Amino acid sequence: MRDMSDKNILDEFCIKFCSIVEKHCKYIIVSGFVAISSGRVRATEDIDMIIERLSFEKYKQLHDDLVKAGFVCMQSGKAEESYGYLKGSLAIRYTIKDKPLPNMEVKFAKDELDTYQINTRKKLPLTGLDVWFSSINMNIAFKEELLKSDKDMKDAEHLRKIYPEKVEENEIHKIKKMIKRLRS
């Protein structure tokens, strides 16, 4: 487990943002930040988050709480407009006012695969962060089956080394089949 005093700007940003989102809906942190927070050394300026689909009223409450905490939506300060992006299956980004980096890329769950990710979310004590992540198996499957860049393949390799007790090849295979069916 990482030393709690070893938090960097991304960690602090993630913790603050997630603590607000958690009051309004289920969420998961996905992609590169999972590997980075688990000790992989590589750069990133954003964190990717998937949240459950919300009504406009619930989203507006979330958006307003984020704004009260000093976050701004880079696409629009108006909840109606940023909600439109989310409803259109587009991502929006929040950052701290007057600081474009780091930022949180937020998307609504778009299909049964995202819903499955949210329903199987995990806390990863090794990270030292009290936030919800998509499972290690989910991250490995996405990186190996869908994303496939050198960076993603190295992230997957890192996760396999760091979390051998969590790696379940049958689960990874099942998720890869879902990815092929829903995202290809």
Buried (B, 14 or more C-beta within 10 A) or exposed (E): EBEEEEBEEBBEBBBBBBEBBEEBBBBBBBBBBBBBBBEBEEEBEBBBBBBBBBEBEBBBBBBEBBBEBEBBBBBBEEBEEBBBBBEEEEBBBBBBEEEEEBBBBBBBBBEEBBBBBBEBBBEBEEBBBEBBBBBBBBBBBBBBBBBEEEBBEBBBBBBBEBBEEBBBEEBBEBBBEBBEEBEE
